[in-house]
Amino acid sequence: MGEPYSKAETLALRRKHIGPSCKVFFAKDPLKIVRAQGQYMFDENGEKYLDCINNVAHVGHSHPYVIKAATKQMELLNTNSRFLHDNLVQYAQRLTATLPEKLSVCYFVNSGSEANDLALRLARQYRGHQDVITLENAYHGHVTSLIDISPYKFNQLEKDSKKEFVHVAPSPDIYRGKYREDHPDPASAYAEEVKKIIEETQKNGRKIAAFIAESMQSCGGQVIPPVGYFQKAAEYVHAAGGVFIADEVQVGFGRVGKHFWAFQLQGEDFVPDIVTMGKPIGNGHPMSCVVTTREIAEAFGASGLEYFNTFGGNPVSCAIGMAVLEVIEKEDLQGNATRVGNYLLELLTEQKQKHPLVGDIRGVGLFVGVDLVKDQQKRTPATAEALQLIYKLKEQQILLSADGPHRNILKFKPPMCFTMEDAKHVVDKIDVLLTEMEVATGMKTGNDASTNAQCERKTNEGNSQPESVNESISHINGAACRQENGFYSDKRSVSSKRLRT
Ligand SMILES: Cc1ncc(COP(=O)(O)O)c(C=O)c1O
């Protein structure tokens, strides 16, 4: 329909001209998307897909306010940051106003990878140290310096791909990690692991430049670190002369609802030394940022080397960045993330009670993970089932992904305009599909399934007016779930034994 090529031709041309390691979603039958609006994407036939995964289109695909800001500035001027321009300083002012006071100096760059690469340079220049502590399963970007510190990637290469200056700390995952929800103080236990690494490193005459962590691990499996972990880890890292880099590329800009930055979930007493931003910052426009303290910035400048970035901080990007911040505020997208996120968690928790395939539900705001398992006790990852579910959802015109080290975690990170109705729609579909899969594999009998169907009808009746769900959320949370500091985790199936899969 008005496209230059049929879908088959597009695919053939892509195979011919685009590098084979650039993968498509749904490789068996890729989607050709030609336009998008809000939380919906449309294919070449006008078919509408509910987008549950696109955290880049943060304030909604093709948001008119952002488009207007971009075109208005493009008509006037776009150039590099060697000229004075008010957009640059105004945007820096507005962006730093969302952060704790000491994070006051910005470097504007063009992608999450550029931001993290620069953050490493800042950290290494600061004290002249080289080594980096990163988390198990972490992904921080695609350039060489970041593949080096991304176990999610370098573990797929040949054995011994880890560089000697890289040290991997356990992921602070209280469902699958080394210290679980039954541990009395997982935050301290995970921080002690960081301390041990530092001590070991120092024994070998090496020095820590940085500890880098996503404020919540996304590719690493939708992991929400226990409160207090960052403070303690930062204390050890600082004592070793290193800095704490919080990677907010996936999870920043109000996605967690209650706070603008996900690291703030750790509490007001925690402030990273460097924060990196990307994806949602420009709502699809390629831009990103590193924010740090005056002290670290001065140390970086002391080398005498100019930092020049052709596109970073150009007037168009800054206009777009400002527009995104304004939309988040005007449309109360943080409030929406909290309301819809809580509702989504609530609906998913009902699924956990019904489906043996659902092992854990975790999330905060519009960042939610569903950990699929073959065995609730052993927590064996249900990798094939997750993939099957993703494909079946696609047939139902719902876009969801499966990620984590075992690719078994359904990953919700939709545009922030996601609604209660969207949440209900996708969970209803997941319910039906899980039932079908469980019956087919013998995890559930046909009788169980009909009980589920009744249960589902009841739930539907109860929630026929999504706006009224807040009451039921607080009731159910109060009865059976834990909601601390904006975190949400269902503890009903917690085993008293520590289990490893
Ligand atoms: C946590 C995190 N950091 C950094 C990056 C790299 O960002 P980009 O792909 O924009 O270079 C990504 C990309 O997925 C990411 O998830």
PDBQT file of the ligand as one rigid body, heavy atoms in Angstrom, charges set to zero:
ROOT
HETATM    1  C1  LIG A 601      21.340  -0.733  29.287  1.00  0.00    +0.000 C 
HETATM    2  C2  LIG A 601      21.839  -0.329  27.945  1.00  0.00    +0.000 A 
HETATM    3  N1  LIG A 601      22.893   0.479  27.865  1.00  0.00    +0.000 NA
HETATM    4  C3  LIG A 601      23.380   0.875  26.681  1.00  0.00    +0.000 A 
HETATM    5  C4  LIG A 601      22.823   0.461  25.495  1.00  0.00    +0.000 A 
HETATM    6  C5  LIG A 601      23.383   0.899  24.189  1.00  0.00    +0.000 C 
HETATM    7  O1  LIG A 601      22.554   1.829  23.578  1.00  0.00    +0.000 OA
HETATM    8  P1  LIG A 601      22.599   2.072  22.003  1.00  0.00    +0.000 P 
HETATM    9  O2  LIG A 601      22.055   0.855  21.337  1.00  0.00    +0.000 OA
HETATM   10  O3  LIG A 601      21.749   3.302  21.827  1.00  0.00    +0.000 OA
HETATM   11  O4  LIG A 601      24.013   2.321  21.636  1.00  0.00    +0.000 OA
HETATM   12  C6  LIG A 601      21.696  -0.371  25.538  1.00  0.00    +0.000 A 
HETATM   13  C7  LIG A 601      21.039  -0.821  24.300  1.00  0.00    +0.000 C 
HETATM   14  O5  LIG A 601      20.229  -1.695  24.249  1.00  0.00    +0.000 OA
HETATM   15  C8  LIG A 601      21.205  -0.784  26.795  1.00  0.00    +0.000 A 
HETATM   16  O6  LIG A 601      20.158  -1.599  26.893  1.00  0.00    +0.000 OA
ENDROOT
TORSDOF 0
